[in-house]
Each structure stands twice: as structure tokens, then as C-alpha cells.
Amino acid sequence: MLFAETRRRVLIALGLLPWTVRSSDAAPARRFDGGKLLCPDRECGFLYDPAVGIPEQGIPPGVAFEDLPDDWVCPICGIPKAAWL
């Protein structure tokens, strides 16, 4: 099971598999102080922190989540920005 889920996430991140929400896996992103958002995929755990940005994606510190490009996806599981809100 773990291998299948890891494979699915890799294929989604590479754009080789469409992203779909399984009702048991996703909910709206949880917001925290400072504009931080937790990925809606409850297995992912990625936390977007605007104070840090995502340097490896070229997103500098200080960029609010709402200001990320519309085609942005979670760097861990591939969930698109639109599904976070």
C-alpha cells in the first residue's frame, strides 16, 4: 500500500497522473497564525509559510499564499493551489 501511494504521488507531481481528491484524504487547507497554511491532503503535511517562501521553487520569503501563481501545486503531493482554498 505504501509503495502504491508513493508511486501515485510521484506521478501526480510529475504531471503524469491527474490530481483527484479522495474525500477521505482532503479538506480545506488549515490556516495558522502568520498566514501559514497546511496542505489539505492529510497525509502530506506540507506547511506553506509565507515568511519562508519556497526557495527551491523560486518563491522568496514574504509571498502570501494568495499571491502564488495560479498553476502552483504542493511540492510534496501535487495538489493544485485552487484546492487549498
PEGIRA-V970203 format. One record per helix or strand of 2 or more residues. SS is the DSSP state (helix for helix, strand for strand). FROM is the first residue (numbers start at 1). LEN is the number of residues. Records with the same first field share a line. If there is no record, write none. Layout:
# PEGIRA-V970203
SS=FROM-LEN ; FROM-LEN
This chain:
# PEGIRA-V970203
helix=2-12 ; 33-3 ; 55-3 ; 65-3 ; 81-4
strand=30-3 ; 36-3 ; 47-2
